[in-house]
Amino acid sequence: MNLKIRMFHDANAPLADGFRRKELLSISDHDFEHKHGFIQWAFPTQQESRQVSSAPVLDLASATWLAEKPDVTEFLEAMIIRFLEFLASNNHWKCSYDHNHRRISRVIQSTRILHSWELADWFYGKVKEFAGDSFALMQVSDRYWAHYASPNHDRVAGAFVGLAIGDALGAPIEFSPRGTFGPVTTYISGGRFNLPAGAWTDDTSMALCLAQSIVENAGLVTEDVLNRFCDWAENGSNTSTGVAVGIGQNTLRVLGDFRRNGYLEALPLGSKNDGNGALMRLAPIACFAYKDVGVASLMAGEQSRATHASQTSEQSCQLLAELLCLLIRGQSISHALEVVSNRGWGRRVSSIFERKFTDQRETDLKVSGYVIETLHAALWSVMNTNNFQQAVLKAVNLGDDADTIAAVAGQIVGAMYGYSAVPKHLKAGLINERQLYVTSQFLSAD
């Protein structure tokens, strides 16, 4: 946690070119133009400032803390309005390059991370509107603006937080056979683990461990991932309630082997290795590497082998990673499925595509913890619905391993529609939603 960031926001310290936070909202146009340090404090990012050496650098813990504070949210919204007032009142920035162009990049990036892609995109749209005909001069700067405001970032958030939403919706009815419970339409409490509404389980916890490791190491370091899995299992880190729940026997065995012997790949244990534990946590791989499907596929296989000595699990994870990458980049689900289904997978994985998903009935589906059945059921749920909420609820109401099927469906449908298409009540009711959202944006940052 960056203590200076905390002092600026909590202690009202005059760190922004001598300004306190509340004073920035009434800063004069003259100071807005000629003071250079305040903008880094108002809109921090992960990059060090080459112009202002004392500017704060945003880390994941600080970003999560900021995003969870309502007063920071209000400040960001008000500060964006102040910036737009400045742009509307001045014309000198309407040229091929001006230092305010760097500021615009910073505002888009910081707002997307700490608030939402929607607000960042709205600000970007207002910049283009205020620039008018002069926007044609700003093509170089716009390459950065368009990148930071790309809907790809929204779809990254959809994939990662969609996993958690599906997990939380399905957690209370996990292990309940289809037809033994009333229709699930929103978050509910209870279940085998007696969880509060909106709480999530091992699916999301392991995804968070994987994501944080990727962010910290700028890539996949299996030993670090396994250490984080152990910390979760032993100490309840990265949980929604402070207690690790839903840990499977295969995971416990693998983590024990790692603690005792340092094994970085799971040892074979028959059909138990064909479980869905590696698939359910997959989203961070695609969120990080969506620009390079080949890299994402390799990473997906490696993270699967860490806990599942199974070619079926490995290929299922690779398929899902490749599918998510294509969806995050804006390709249609029909085209993406056509691409990934023709990749020469083994017989078990290829069997998923033997019949059209829209020709299959719910009663045709098996919903155990077997990785093929999980991926099949998740894809069926997505292909037989028209929006995020319909897809995850259809997956949940299949029962049995409901949380994991819905977590996988949530990854897919979130990557399709983006986080902006997720109903507000599913965001607001999800425990630690801000932590999950911010983590997704750190995964896709570059």
Sequence and secondary structure as in RCSB ss.txt:
>XXXX:A:sequence
MNLKIRMFHDANAPLADGFRRKELLSISDHDFEHKHGFIQWAFPTQQESRQVSSAPVLDLASATWLAEKPDVTEF
LEAMIIRFLEFLASNNHWKCSYDHNHRRISRVIQSTRILHSWELADWFYGKVKEFAGDSFALMQVSDRYWAHYAS
PNHDRVAGAFVGLAIGDALGAPIEFSPRGTFGPVTTYISGGRFNLPAGAWTDDTSMALCLAQSIVENAGLVTEDV
LNRFCDWAENGSNTSTGVAVGIGQNTLRVLGDFRRNGYLEALPLGSKNDGNGALMRLAPIACFAYKDVGVASLMA
GEQSRATHASQTSEQSCQLLAELLCLLIRGQSISHALEVVSNRGWGRRVSSIFERKFTDQRETDLKVSGYVIETL
HAALWSVMNTNNFQQAVLKAVNLGDDADTIAAVAGQIVGAMYGYSAVPKHLKAGLINERQLYVTSQFLSAD
>XXXX:A:secstr
  HHHHHHHHS    BTTB HHHHTT  HHHHHH  SHHHHHS  SS  SS TT     HHHHHHHHT HHHHHH
HHHHHHHHHHHHHH  TT SS  HHHHHHHHHHHHHHHHT HHHHHHHHHHHHHHHGGGGGGGHHHHHHHHHHT 
HHHHHHHHHHHHHHHHHHHHGGGTTB TTSS    S   BTTTTB TT   HHHHHHHHHHHHHHHHTS  HHHH
HHHHHHHHHH TT SSSS     HHHHHHHHHHHHH  SS    GGGGGBSTTTTT HHHHHHHTT HHHHHHHH
HHHHHTT   HHHHHHHHHHHHHHHHHHTT  HHHHHHHHHTS   HHHHGGGSS GGG  GGG   SSBHHHHH
HHHHHHHHT SSHHHHHHHHHTT BSHHHHHHHHHHHHHHHH GGGS HHHHHTSTTHHHHHHHHHHHT  
